[in-house]
Amino acid sequence: MAVRAVPVHRSVTPASLADLQQRLRRSGEELDVRLQLLVDEPDTGLLTRVLPRLRERMAAITANSSALRQTALQFGEELDASRRARLEQDLHDEIAGLESGVREVRALGPTGEHRAPSDDPAPGTGPNDEPRA
């Protein structure tokens, strides 16, 4: 039996998926009870009339259960991708902010005043540097 992919709608939430799972479980349990009642049924005419409908119901529950699992997995993957994208953007923003802060600190002179990058002394030529041999 082929199971078609069920598109994830914006209204689908983990809670609604869990609710659907519970409803399917109850339907399966009801079907089990009906089948248990028929286990010792001596009337073959009744079995001939009832079993095809119960088989159809079982196939529908199985297909819906498979579609629900597939939808839940798809929902989880899309949610994870969305969270990863937000996290990556947050990290990018934080890194950009840190880099900007580092540039600002480097632009401050020894007295804390802002200076142009061209004011940087060459290595080893600053007032606190020891002369080179």
Residue pairs with C-beta under 8 A, 6 or more apart in sequence:
1 59
1 62
1 63
3 63
3 66
3 67
3 70
4 67
5 70
5 74
6 67
6 68
6 70
6 71
6 74
8 71
8 74
8 75
8 78
12 71
12 75
14 72
14 75
17 68
17 71
17 72
17 75
20 68
21 68
21 72
24 61
24 64
24 65
24 68
27 57
27 61
28 61
28 65
31 54
31 57
31 58
31 61
34 54
35 54
38 46
38 47
38 50
38 51
38 54
41 47
106 117
107 114
107 115
107 116
107 117
108 114
108 115
109 115
109 119
123 129
124 132
